[in-house]
Amino acid sequence: MVNTGALRGVIAERGLSQADVAKRLGMTPKTFYTKMSKRVFDSDEIEAMINLLEIPSENFVRIFLPKMSLGE
């Protein structure tokens, strides 16, 4: 499950809105918001967000694999 709070923070740091990210991922904002509320994205979407948002590798686990970063 995605740490949506951390993801929202990165989106804001990049000066983008969630709707901007949705459009750049090729989905509607509604679809993006639904995925955020369910906290689930597929691997292609995650890879695209990492590239789009220029997420450094040290933040990848904290955002996209939060349970692993907690040692669970």
C-alpha positions as CSV (number, residue, x, y, z in Angstrom):
1,M,0.0,0.0,0.0
2,V,1.2,3.5,-0.9
3,N,1.9,6.1,1.7
4,T,-0.4,8.6,0.2
5,G,0.5,11.3,2.6
6,A,4.2,11.1,1.6
7,L,3.2,10.9,-2.1
8,R,1.0,14.0,-1.7
9,G,3.9,15.8,-0.2
10,V,6.2,15.0,-3.1
11,I,3.6,16.1,-5.6
12,A,3.2,19.4,-3.8
13,E,7.0,19.8,-3.5
14,R,7.2,19.5,-7.3
15,G,4.6,22.2,-7.7
16,L,2.0,19.9,-9.2
17,S,-1.5,19.0,-8.3
18,Q,-2.9,15.4,-8.2
19,A,-4.9,16.2,-11.3
20,D,-1.6,17.2,-13.1
21,V,0.0,13.9,-12.1
22,A,-3.1,12.0,-13.2
23,K,-3.1,13.6,-16.7
24,R,0.7,12.9,-17.1
25,L,0.0,9.3,-16.2
26,G,-2.7,9.1,-18.8
27,M,-5.6,8.7,-16.4
28,T,-8.5,10.9,-15.3
29,P,-8.2,12.8,-12.1
30,K,-11.1,10.7,-10.8
31,T,-9.2,7.5,-11.4
32,F,-6.1,8.9,-9.7
33,Y,-8.1,10.0,-6.7
34,T,-9.7,6.6,-6.4
35,K,-6.3,4.9,-6.5
36,M,-5.1,7.3,-3.9
37,S,-8.0,6.5,-1.6
38,K,-7.4,2.8,-2.0
39,R,-3.7,3.4,-1.7
40,V,-3.0,1.0,-4.6
41,F,-1.2,1.6,-7.9
42,D,0.2,-0.9,-10.4
43,S,3.9,-1.2,-11.0
44,D,3.8,0.7,-14.3
45,E,2.1,3.6,-12.6
46,I,4.6,3.6,-9.7
47,E,7.5,3.6,-12.1
48,A,5.9,6.5,-14.1
49,M,5.4,8.5,-10.9
50,I,9.0,7.8,-9.7
51,N,10.2,9.2,-13.1
52,L,7.7,12.1,-13.3
53,L,8.2,13.2,-9.7
54,E,12.0,12.4,-9.7
55,I,11.7,10.5,-6.5
56,P,15.1,9.5,-5.2
57,S,15.8,5.9,-4.4
58,E,16.1,6.6,-0.7
59,N,12.4,7.7,-0.7
60,F,11.0,5.0,-2.8
61,V,10.5,2.5,-0.1
62,R,9.0,5.0,2.3
63,I,6.4,6.1,-0.2
64,F,5.6,3.0,-2.2
65,L,6.4,0.2,0.2
66,P,5.8,1.7,3.6
67,K,5.3,-1.6,5.4
68,M,8.7,-2.8,4.3
69,S,10.3,0.4,5.6
70,L,8.7,-0.3,9.0
71,G,10.2,-3.8,9.1
72,E,6.8,-5.5,8.9
